[in-house]
Protein backbone atom coordinates (compact mmCIF):
# COMPACT_ATOMS: atom_id res chain seq x y z
CA UNK A 1 0.00 0.00 0.00
CA UNK A 2 2.77 2.44 0.93
CA UNK A 3 4.57 1.68 -2.31
CA UNK A 4 1.78 2.57 -4.68
CA UNK A 5 0.85 5.60 -2.57
CA UNK A 6 4.38 6.90 -3.11
CA UNK A 7 4.00 6.33 -6.82
CA UNK A 8 0.77 8.31 -6.84
CA UNK A 9 2.56 11.15 -5.08
CA UNK A 10 4.69 11.64 -8.20
CA UNK A 11 1.61 12.81 -10.08
CA UNK A 12 1.10 15.63 -7.59
CA UNK A 13 4.73 16.68 -7.17
CA UNK A 14 5.65 16.54 -10.85
CA UNK A 15 3.67 19.62 -12.05
CA UNK A 16 5.52 21.73 -9.45
CA UNK A 17 8.83 20.62 -10.97
CA UNK A 18 7.61 21.65 -14.43
CA UNK A 19 6.50 25.13 -13.42
CA UNK A 20 9.80 25.68 -11.59
CA UNK A 21 11.65 24.81 -14.78
CA UNK A 22 9.34 27.11 -16.76
CA UNK A 23 10.40 30.03 -14.55
CA UNK A 24 14.05 29.16 -15.10
CA UNK A 25 13.54 29.15 -18.87
CA UNK A 26 11.88 32.56 -18.75
CA UNK A 27 15.04 34.14 -17.33
CA UNK A 28 17.02 33.12 -20.41
CA UNK A 29 15.26 34.97 -23.19
CA UNK A 30 18.06 34.40 -25.69
CA UNK A 31 17.92 30.59 -25.41
CA UNK A 32 16.01 28.97 -28.27
CA UNK A 33 14.47 25.56 -27.83
CA UNK A 34 15.27 22.76 -30.25
CA UNK A 35 12.40 21.03 -32.03
CA UNK A 36 11.16 17.86 -30.38
CA UNK A 37 13.28 14.83 -31.20
CA UNK A 38 10.31 12.88 -32.57
CA UNK A 39 7.30 13.58 -34.76
CA UNK A 40 4.60 11.91 -32.67
CA UNK A 41 3.79 11.67 -28.95
CA UNK A 42 4.53 7.92 -29.07
CA UNK A 43 7.27 5.90 -30.75
CA UNK A 44 5.49 2.57 -31.36
CA UNK A 45 5.10 1.25 -27.76
CA UNK A 46 6.77 4.04 -25.73
CA UNK A 47 6.02 7.70 -25.24
CA UNK A 48 8.41 10.32 -26.70
CA UNK A 49 9.42 13.86 -25.71
CA UNK A 50 6.66 15.38 -27.86
CA UNK A 51 4.09 17.46 -25.97
CA UNK A 52 1.37 19.36 -27.77
CA UNK A 53 0.81 23.08 -27.34
CA UNK A 54 -1.70 24.28 -24.76
CA UNK A 55 -5.29 23.70 -25.82
CA UNK A 56 -4.55 20.77 -28.15
CA UNK A 57 -6.80 17.70 -28.09
CA UNK A 58 -5.25 14.48 -29.35
CA UNK A 59 -7.09 11.29 -30.26
CA UNK A 60 -5.08 8.07 -30.51
CA UNK A 61 -6.00 4.64 -31.84
CA UNK A 62 -3.62 1.73 -31.21
CA UNK A 63 -4.27 -1.59 -32.97
CA UNK A 64 -2.47 -4.93 -32.68
CA UNK A 65 -3.48 -7.85 -34.91
CA UNK A 66 -3.01 -11.50 -33.95
CA UNK A 67 0.31 -13.35 -34.31
CA UNK A 68 1.49 -13.63 -37.90
CA UNK A 69 1.93 -17.42 -37.51
CA UNK A 70 -1.61 -17.98 -36.18
CA UNK A 71 -3.44 -20.78 -38.00
CA UNK A 72 -5.75 -19.72 -40.83
CA UNK A 73 -5.62 -16.04 -39.84
CA UNK A 74 -3.96 -14.43 -42.91
CA UNK A 75 -0.77 -13.34 -41.06
CA UNK A 76 -2.86 -12.40 -38.07
CA UNK A 77 -5.30 -10.06 -39.81
CA UNK A 78 -8.27 -12.39 -39.22
CA UNK A 79 -7.30 -13.29 -35.68
CA UNK A 80 -8.07 -11.77 -32.29
CA UNK A 81 -6.96 -8.13 -32.18
CA UNK A 82 -6.27 -5.78 -29.29
CA UNK A 83 -7.37 -2.13 -29.56
CA UNK A 84 -6.88 0.98 -27.46
CA UNK A 85 -8.66 4.31 -28.02
CA UNK A 86 -7.50 7.36 -26.07
CA UNK A 87 -7.91 11.11 -25.72
CA UNK A 88 -5.40 13.53 -24.22
CA UNK A 89 -5.51 17.26 -23.66
CA UNK A 90 -2.67 19.75 -23.24
CA UNK A 91 -3.53 21.88 -20.20
CA UNK A 92 -0.14 23.62 -20.54
CA UNK A 93 2.65 23.63 -23.14
CA UNK A 94 4.51 21.30 -20.78
CA UNK A 95 1.69 19.19 -19.28
CA UNK A 96 -0.77 16.80 -20.91
CA UNK A 97 -3.42 14.65 -19.22
CA UNK A 98 -5.30 11.80 -20.83
CA UNK A 99 -7.51 8.74 -20.64
CA UNK A 100 -7.50 5.52 -22.65
CA UNK A 101 -9.52 2.32 -22.80
CA UNK A 102 -8.10 -1.01 -24.00
CA UNK A 103 -10.00 -4.07 -25.22
CA UNK A 104 -7.91 -6.84 -23.60
CA UNK A 105 -8.59 -7.03 -19.84
CA UNK A 106 -10.77 -3.90 -20.17
CA UNK A 107 -7.92 -1.66 -19.01
CA UNK A 108 -8.82 1.97 -18.20
CA UNK A 109 -5.71 4.17 -17.97
CA UNK A 110 -5.45 7.71 -16.64
CA UNK A 111 -2.16 9.28 -17.66
CA UNK A 112 0.03 12.33 -17.15
CA UNK A 113 2.92 13.55 -19.28
CA UNK A 114 5.17 16.56 -18.92
CA UNK A 115 8.45 18.17 -19.94
CA UNK A 116 11.10 18.61 -17.24
CA UNK A 117 14.02 19.75 -19.43
CA UNK A 118 14.04 20.69 -23.10
CA UNK A 119 16.90 20.54 -25.55
CA UNK A 120 18.14 23.93 -26.82
CA UNK A 121 19.55 24.82 -30.23
CA UNK A 122 22.73 26.29 -28.77
CA UNK A 123 23.37 23.10 -26.78
CA UNK A 124 23.01 24.92 -23.44
CA UNK A 125 20.77 21.96 -22.61
CA UNK A 126 21.91 19.02 -24.77
CA UNK A 127 18.95 16.69 -24.06
CA UNK A 128 15.25 16.69 -23.35
CA UNK A 129 13.89 14.97 -20.25
CA UNK A 130 10.18 14.18 -19.92
CA UNK A 131 8.02 12.22 -17.51
CA UNK A 132 5.17 9.86 -18.35
CA UNK A 133 3.03 7.99 -15.85
CA UNK A 134 -0.32 6.29 -15.62
CA UNK A 135 -2.76 4.78 -13.15
CA UNK A 136 -4.65 1.87 -14.69
CA UNK A 137 -7.74 -0.04 -13.56
CA UNK A 138 -8.57 -3.56 -14.75
CA UNK A 139 -12.33 -3.33 -15.29
CA UNK A 140 -13.07 -7.01 -15.88
CA UNK A 141 -16.00 -8.46 -13.96
CA UNK A 142 -15.21 -9.79 -10.50
CA UNK A 143 -15.26 -13.54 -9.89
CA UNK A 144 -14.07 -15.87 -7.13
CA UNK A 145 -10.56 -16.12 -8.57
CA UNK A 146 -10.02 -12.48 -9.59
CA UNK A 147 -9.87 -9.19 -7.69
CA UNK A 148 -10.82 -10.15 -4.16
CA UNK A 149 -10.06 -6.55 -3.14
CA UNK A 150 -10.79 -3.46 -5.22
CA UNK A 151 -7.14 -2.38 -5.11
CA UNK A 152 -6.19 -5.70 -6.76
CA UNK A 153 -7.35 -4.08 -9.99
CA UNK A 154 -4.77 -1.27 -9.84
CA UNK A 155 -1.47 -0.97 -11.65
CA UNK A 156 0.94 1.94 -12.12
CA UNK A 157 3.62 3.00 -14.59
CA UNK A 158 6.33 5.66 -14.23
CA UNK A 159 8.92 6.50 -16.88
CA UNK A 160 11.61 9.10 -17.57
CA UNK A 161 12.15 9.80 -21.27
CA UNK A 162 15.64 11.09 -22.10
CA UNK A 163 15.89 12.07 -25.75
CA UNK A 164 18.12 13.97 -28.15
CA UNK A 165 17.66 15.32 -31.66
CA UNK A 166 21.12 14.81 -33.18
CA UNK A 167 20.28 16.16 -36.65
CA UNK A 168 17.18 17.04 -38.63
CA UNK A 169 16.89 13.37 -39.58
CA UNK A 170 18.26 11.38 -36.63
CA UNK A 171 16.83 11.18 -33.10
CA UNK A 172 17.34 8.77 -30.20
CA UNK A 173 15.89 8.18 -26.75
CA UNK A 174 16.47 6.03 -23.66
CA UNK A 175 13.67 5.57 -21.14
CA UNK A 176 14.01 3.78 -17.77
CA UNK A 177 10.72 2.78 -16.20
CA UNK A 178 9.05 1.23 -13.17
CA UNK A 179 5.86 -0.84 -13.51
CA UNK A 180 3.86 -1.84 -10.43
CA UNK A 181 0.95 -4.27 -10.02
CA UNK A 182 -0.84 -4.61 -6.71
CA UNK A 183 -1.75 -8.24 -7.53
CA UNK A 184 0.58 -10.72 -9.25
CA UNK A 185 1.28 -14.45 -9.18
CA UNK A 186 3.36 -15.83 -6.30
CA UNK A 187 6.28 -16.50 -8.67
CA UNK A 188 6.40 -12.85 -9.75
CA UNK A 189 7.35 -9.57 -8.10
CA UNK A 190 5.05 -6.58 -7.82
CA UNK A 191 7.59 -4.23 -9.42
CA UNK A 192 9.35 -4.42 -12.76
CA UNK A 193 12.28 -2.18 -13.64
CA UNK A 194 12.90 -1.93 -17.38
CA UNK A 195 14.70 0.26 -19.88
CA UNK A 196 13.65 1.16 -23.40
CA UNK A 197 15.72 2.38 -26.34
CA UNK A 198 14.22 3.98 -29.42
CA UNK A 199 15.27 5.79 -32.55
CA UNK A 200 13.98 7.51 -35.66
CA UNK A 201 15.63 8.13 -39.02
CA UNK A 202 13.82 10.37 -41.51
CA UNK A 203 14.01 9.20 -45.12
CA UNK A 204 11.73 11.91 -46.57
CA UNK A 205 9.98 15.03 -45.21
CA UNK A 206 6.96 12.97 -44.08
CA UNK A 207 8.39 9.43 -43.71
CA UNK A 208 10.66 7.91 -41.05
CA UNK A 209 12.02 4.52 -40.07
CA UNK A 210 11.29 3.90 -36.38
CA UNK A 211 12.57 1.20 -34.00
CA UNK A 212 12.37 0.26 -30.31
CA UNK A 213 13.90 -2.23 -27.92
CA UNK A 214 12.52 -2.74 -24.39
CA UNK A 215 14.64 -4.71 -21.91
CA UNK A 216 13.19 -6.01 -18.62
CA UNK A 217 15.67 -5.75 -15.73
CA UNK A 218 13.80 -7.43 -12.86
CA UNK A 219 13.65 -11.22 -13.02
CA UNK A 220 10.97 -13.53 -11.63
CA UNK A 221 11.13 -17.06 -10.24
CA UNK A 222 8.96 -18.05 -13.18
CA UNK A 223 7.59 -16.20 -16.18
CA UNK A 224 10.22 -13.47 -16.55
CA UNK A 225 9.00 -11.39 -19.51
CA UNK A 226 10.65 -11.39 -22.92
CA UNK A 227 12.21 -8.18 -24.30
CA UNK A 228 10.07 -6.07 -26.59
CA UNK A 229 11.23 -5.48 -30.16
CA UNK A 230 9.42 -3.21 -32.65
CA UNK A 231 10.31 -1.96 -36.14
CA UNK A 232 8.24 0.08 -38.57
CA UNK A 233 7.51 3.19 -40.62
CA UNK A 234 5.96 6.48 -39.60
CA UNK A 235 4.09 8.88 -41.91
CA UNK A 236 3.35 12.27 -40.36
CA UNK A 237 1.93 15.69 -41.15
CA UNK A 238 1.28 18.68 -38.92
CA UNK A 239 -1.90 17.26 -37.34
CA UNK A 240 -1.83 13.56 -38.18
CA UNK A 241 0.56 10.62 -37.74
CA UNK A 242 0.29 7.02 -38.91
CA UNK A 243 2.68 4.27 -37.85
CA UNK A 244 2.71 0.71 -39.17
CA UNK A 245 5.10 -1.84 -37.70
CA UNK A 246 5.83 -5.34 -36.46
CA UNK A 247 6.08 -5.92 -32.71
CA UNK A 248 5.98 -8.71 -30.15
CA UNK A 249 4.03 -6.54 -27.66
CA UNK A 250 0.25 -6.95 -27.70
CA UNK A 251 -0.73 -5.43 -24.35
CA UNK A 252 -0.49 -1.78 -25.59
CA UNK A 253 -0.60 -0.38 -22.00
CA UNK A 254 3.06 -0.11 -20.98
CA UNK A 255 3.04 -2.00 -17.67
CA UNK A 256 1.05 -4.83 -19.22
CA UNK A 257 3.79 -5.32 -21.81
CA UNK A 258 6.67 -4.93 -19.39
CA UNK A 259 5.29 -7.34 -16.78
CA UNK A 260 3.63 -10.09 -18.79
CA UNK A 261 5.02 -10.32 -22.34
CA UNK A 262 5.95 -13.92 -23.23
CA UNK A 263 6.35 -13.44 -27.00
CA UNK A 264 9.89 -13.98 -28.28
CA UNK A 265 10.36 -11.77 -31.32
CA UNK A 266 13.33 -13.76 -32.62
CA UNK A 267 11.37 -17.02 -32.45
CA UNK A 268 8.75 -15.57 -34.78
CA UNK A 269 6.32 -14.40 -32.09
CA UNK A 270 5.34 -11.05 -33.52
CA UNK A 271 2.33 -9.31 -34.99
CA UNK A 272 1.48 -6.41 -37.29
CA UNK A 273 0.26 -3.24 -35.61
CA UNK A 274 -0.53 0.37 -36.30
CA UNK A 275 -0.97 3.62 -34.36
CA UNK A 276 -3.00 6.60 -35.57
CA UNK A 277 -3.02 10.04 -33.94
CA UNK A 278 -5.09 13.09 -34.85
CA UNK A 279 -4.78 16.60 -33.37
CA UNK A 280 -7.32 19.36 -32.93
CA UNK A 281 -6.27 22.83 -31.74
CA UNK A 282 -9.14 24.10 -29.60
C-alpha positions as CSV (number, residue, x, y, z in Angstrom):
1,X,0.0,0.0,0.0
2,X,2.8,2.4,0.9
3,X,4.6,1.7,-2.3
4,X,1.8,2.6,-4.7
5,X,0.8,5.6,-2.6
6,X,4.4,6.9,-3.1
7,X,4.0,6.3,-6.8
8,X,0.8,8.3,-6.8
9,X,2.6,11.2,-5.1
10,X,4.7,11.6,-8.2
11,X,1.6,12.8,-10.1
12,X,1.1,15.6,-7.6
13,X,4.7,16.7,-7.2
14,X,5.6,16.5,-10.8
15,X,3.7,19.6,-12.0
16,X,5.5,21.7,-9.5
17,X,8.8,20.6,-11.0
18,X,7.6,21.7,-14.4
19,X,6.5,25.1,-13.4
20,X,9.8,25.7,-11.6
21,X,11.6,24.8,-14.8
22,X,9.3,27.1,-16.8
23,X,10.4,30.0,-14.5
24,X,14.1,29.2,-15.1
25,X,13.5,29.2,-18.9
26,X,11.9,32.6,-18.7
27,X,15.0,34.1,-17.3
28,X,17.0,33.1,-20.4
29,X,15.3,35.0,-23.2
30,X,18.1,34.4,-25.7
31,X,17.9,30.6,-25.4
32,X,16.0,29.0,-28.3
33,X,14.5,25.6,-27.8
34,X,15.3,22.8,-30.3
35,X,12.4,21.0,-32.0
36,X,11.2,17.9,-30.4
37,X,13.3,14.8,-31.2
38,X,10.3,12.9,-32.6
39,X,7.3,13.6,-34.8
40,X,4.6,11.9,-32.7
41,X,3.8,11.7,-28.9
42,X,4.5,7.9,-29.1
43,X,7.3,5.9,-30.8
44,X,5.5,2.6,-31.4
45,X,5.1,1.2,-27.8
46,X,6.8,4.0,-25.7
47,X,6.0,7.7,-25.2
48,X,8.4,10.3,-26.7
49,X,9.4,13.9,-25.7
50,X,6.7,15.4,-27.9
51,X,4.1,17.5,-26.0
52,X,1.4,19.4,-27.8
53,X,0.8,23.1,-27.3
54,X,-1.7,24.3,-24.8
55,X,-5.3,23.7,-25.8
56,X,-4.6,20.8,-28.2
57,X,-6.8,17.7,-28.1
58,X,-5.2,14.5,-29.4
59,X,-7.1,11.3,-30.3
60,X,-5.1,8.1,-30.5
61,X,-6.0,4.6,-31.8
62,X,-3.6,1.7,-31.2
63,X,-4.3,-1.6,-33.0
64,X,-2.5,-4.9,-32.7
65,X,-3.5,-7.8,-34.9
66,X,-3.0,-11.5,-34.0
67,X,0.3,-13.3,-34.3
68,X,1.5,-13.6,-37.9
69,X,1.9,-17.4,-37.5
70,X,-1.6,-18.0,-36.2
71,X,-3.4,-20.8,-38.0
72,X,-5.7,-19.7,-40.8
73,X,-5.6,-16.0,-39.8
74,X,-4.0,-14.4,-42.9
75,X,-0.8,-13.3,-41.1
76,X,-2.9,-12.4,-38.1
77,X,-5.3,-10.1,-39.8
78,X,-8.3,-12.4,-39.2
79,X,-7.3,-13.3,-35.7
80,X,-8.1,-11.8,-32.3
81,X,-7.0,-8.1,-32.2
82,X,-6.3,-5.8,-29.3
83,X,-7.4,-2.1,-29.6
84,X,-6.9,1.0,-27.5
85,X,-8.7,4.3,-28.0
86,X,-7.5,7.4,-26.1
87,X,-7.9,11.1,-25.7
88,X,-5.4,13.5,-24.2
89,X,-5.5,17.3,-23.7
90,X,-2.7,19.7,-23.2
91,X,-3.5,21.9,-20.2
92,X,-0.1,23.6,-20.5
93,X,2.6,23.6,-23.1
94,X,4.5,21.3,-20.8
95,X,1.7,19.2,-19.3
96,X,-0.8,16.8,-20.9
97,X,-3.4,14.7,-19.2
98,X,-5.3,11.8,-20.8
99,X,-7.5,8.7,-20.6
100,X,-7.5,5.5,-22.6
101,X,-9.5,2.3,-22.8
102,X,-8.1,-1.0,-24.0
103,X,-10.0,-4.1,-25.2
104,X,-7.9,-6.8,-23.6
105,X,-8.6,-7.0,-19.8
106,X,-10.8,-3.9,-20.2
107,X,-7.9,-1.7,-19.0
108,X,-8.8,2.0,-18.2
109,X,-5.7,4.2,-18.0
110,X,-5.5,7.7,-16.6
111,X,-2.2,9.3,-17.7
112,X,0.0,12.3,-17.1
113,X,2.9,13.5,-19.3
114,X,5.2,16.6,-18.9
115,X,8.4,18.2,-19.9
116,X,11.1,18.6,-17.2
117,X,14.0,19.8,-19.4
118,X,14.0,20.7,-23.1
119,X,16.9,20.5,-25.6
120,X,18.1,23.9,-26.8
121,X,19.6,24.8,-30.2
122,X,22.7,26.3,-28.8
123,X,23.4,23.1,-26.8
124,X,23.0,24.9,-23.4
125,X,20.8,22.0,-22.6
126,X,21.9,19.0,-24.8
127,X,19.0,16.7,-24.1
128,X,15.2,16.7,-23.3
129,X,13.9,15.0,-20.2
130,X,10.2,14.2,-19.9
131,X,8.0,12.2,-17.5
132,X,5.2,9.9,-18.3
133,X,3.0,8.0,-15.8
134,X,-0.3,6.3,-15.6
135,X,-2.8,4.8,-13.2
136,X,-4.6,1.9,-14.7
137,X,-7.7,0.0,-13.6
138,X,-8.6,-3.6,-14.7
139,X,-12.3,-3.3,-15.3
140,X,-13.1,-7.0,-15.9
141,X,-16.0,-8.5,-14.0
142,X,-15.2,-9.8,-10.5
143,X,-15.3,-13.5,-9.9
144,X,-14.1,-15.9,-7.1
145,X,-10.6,-16.1,-8.6
146,X,-10.0,-12.5,-9.6
147,X,-9.9,-9.2,-7.7
148,X,-10.8,-10.2,-4.2
149,X,-10.1,-6.6,-3.1
150,X,-10.8,-3.5,-5.2
151,X,-7.1,-2.4,-5.1
152,X,-6.2,-5.7,-6.8
153,X,-7.3,-4.1,-10.0
154,X,-4.8,-1.3,-9.8
155,X,-1.5,-1.0,-11.7
156,X,0.9,1.9,-12.1
157,X,3.6,3.0,-14.6
158,X,6.3,5.7,-14.2
159,X,8.9,6.5,-16.9
160,X,11.6,9.1,-17.6
161,X,12.1,9.8,-21.3
162,X,15.6,11.1,-22.1
163,X,15.9,12.1,-25.7
164,X,18.1,14.0,-28.2
165,X,17.7,15.3,-31.7
166,X,21.1,14.8,-33.2
167,X,20.3,16.2,-36.7
168,X,17.2,17.0,-38.6
169,X,16.9,13.4,-39.6
170,X,18.3,11.4,-36.6
171,X,16.8,11.2,-33.1
172,X,17.3,8.8,-30.2
173,X,15.9,8.2,-26.8
174,X,16.5,6.0,-23.7
175,X,13.7,5.6,-21.1
176,X,14.0,3.8,-17.8
177,X,10.7,2.8,-16.2
178,X,9.0,1.2,-13.2
179,X,5.9,-0.8,-13.5
180,X,3.9,-1.8,-10.4
181,X,1.0,-4.3,-10.0
182,X,-0.8,-4.6,-6.7
183,X,-1.7,-8.2,-7.5
184,X,0.6,-10.7,-9.2
185,X,1.3,-14.4,-9.2
186,X,3.4,-15.8,-6.3
187,X,6.3,-16.5,-8.7
188,X,6.4,-12.9,-9.7
189,X,7.4,-9.6,-8.1
190,X,5.1,-6.6,-7.8
191,X,7.6,-4.2,-9.4
192,X,9.3,-4.4,-12.8
193,X,12.3,-2.2,-13.6
194,X,12.9,-1.9,-17.4
195,X,14.7,0.3,-19.9
196,X,13.6,1.2,-23.4
197,X,15.7,2.4,-26.3
198,X,14.2,4.0,-29.4
199,X,15.3,5.8,-32.5
200,X,14.0,7.5,-35.7
201,X,15.6,8.1,-39.0
202,X,13.8,10.4,-41.5
203,X,14.0,9.2,-45.1
204,X,11.7,11.9,-46.6
205,X,10.0,15.0,-45.2
206,X,7.0,13.0,-44.1
207,X,8.4,9.4,-43.7
208,X,10.7,7.9,-41.0
209,X,12.0,4.5,-40.1
210,X,11.3,3.9,-36.4
211,X,12.6,1.2,-34.0
212,X,12.4,0.3,-30.3
213,X,13.9,-2.2,-27.9
214,X,12.5,-2.7,-24.4
215,X,14.6,-4.7,-21.9
216,X,13.2,-6.0,-18.6
217,X,15.7,-5.8,-15.7
218,X,13.8,-7.4,-12.9
219,X,13.7,-11.2,-13.0
220,X,11.0,-13.5,-11.6
221,X,11.1,-17.1,-10.2
222,X,9.0,-18.1,-13.2
223,X,7.6,-16.2,-16.2
224,X,10.2,-13.5,-16.5
225,X,9.0,-11.4,-19.5
226,X,10.7,-11.4,-22.9
227,X,12.2,-8.2,-24.3
228,X,10.1,-6.1,-26.6
229,X,11.2,-5.5,-30.2
230,X,9.4,-3.2,-32.6
231,X,10.3,-2.0,-36.1
232,X,8.2,0.1,-38.6
233,X,7.5,3.2,-40.6
234,X,6.0,6.5,-39.6
235,X,4.1,8.9,-41.9
236,X,3.3,12.3,-40.4
237,X,1.9,15.7,-41.1
238,X,1.3,18.7,-38.9
239,X,-1.9,17.3,-37.3
240,X,-1.8,13.6,-38.2
241,X,0.6,10.6,-37.7
242,X,0.3,7.0,-38.9
243,X,2.7,4.3,-37.8
244,X,2.7,0.7,-39.2
245,X,5.1,-1.8,-37.7
246,X,5.8,-5.3,-36.5
247,X,6.1,-5.9,-32.7
248,X,6.0,-8.7,-30.1
249,X,4.0,-6.5,-27.7
250,X,0.3,-7.0,-27.7
251,X,-0.7,-5.4,-24.3
252,X,-0.5,-1.8,-25.6
253,X,-0.6,-0.4,-22.0
254,X,3.1,-0.1,-21.0
255,X,3.0,-2.0,-17.7
256,X,1.1,-4.8,-19.2
257,X,3.8,-5.3,-21.8
258,X,6.7,-4.9,-19.4
259,X,5.3,-7.3,-16.8
260,X,3.6,-10.1,-18.8
261,X,5.0,-10.3,-22.3
262,X,5.9,-13.9,-23.2
263,X,6.4,-13.4,-27.0
264,X,9.9,-14.0,-28.3
265,X,10.4,-11.8,-31.3
266,X,13.3,-13.8,-32.6
267,X,11.4,-17.0,-32.4
268,X,8.8,-15.6,-34.8
269,X,6.3,-14.4,-32.1
270,X,5.3,-11.0,-33.5
271,X,2.3,-9.3,-35.0
272,X,1.5,-6.4,-37.3
273,X,0.3,-3.2,-35.6
274,X,-0.5,0.4,-36.3
275,X,-1.0,3.6,-34.4
276,X,-3.0,6.6,-35.6
277,X,-3.0,10.0,-33.9
278,X,-5.1,13.1,-34.8
279,X,-4.8,16.6,-33.4
280,X,-7.3,19.4,-32.9
281,X,-6.3,22.8,-31.7
282,X,-9.1,24.1,-29.6
